[in-house]
């Protein structure tokens, strides 16, 4: 019998604690986002019963079908690429959008949040590696986006997200995580934005991300096991 979600979660928490101890951090500083894409509502219910409250989805359309069938107390983060024609649904469905990758998208979220009378927490997605096949802002574009955000009332930029290049060795991701943290620290000083959240690290490299300062790690297969398609 494969391990339960609860067993997987317990093992991951021990690994987070060990990674924090190695660099003098408190485990409470690191929050876990359960990436439930392609998992059905039954998986989410099991995870919620084990104590998970924060879930990540990549596609608005999938989330639109799934979220109404899940416990109402959960918090939902959008971590996949968001097209401007899906912004209204995204602002209605999600509590946080972690994947803002253009000023155009930020302004569309502002308009949708204004229409709904809410404030939308967002993260800026930063393409630290410069890979052409990845979404995300070039690091040098971020200060301009933050400057523009000073005039917005309905979006709250809470932090930044990145995805390093895929590699077998988790250590390969370290310089990319470190670079994002260093950029973030500089942007804080230059712009006055707190940018307290660093969303980085997935199933194969989350311990490296924790050592480099991640406040959110996005874990899917290591928690849920083999995916069950919706």
Beta strands, then each sheet from edge to edge (+ up, - down):
strand 1: 31-35
strand 2: 54-57
strand 3: 75-78
strand 4: 96-100
strand 5: 120-125
strand 6: 155-161
strand 7: 197-199
strand 8: 216-219
sheet 1: 7+ 6+ 5+ 4+ 3+ 2+ 1+ 8+
end
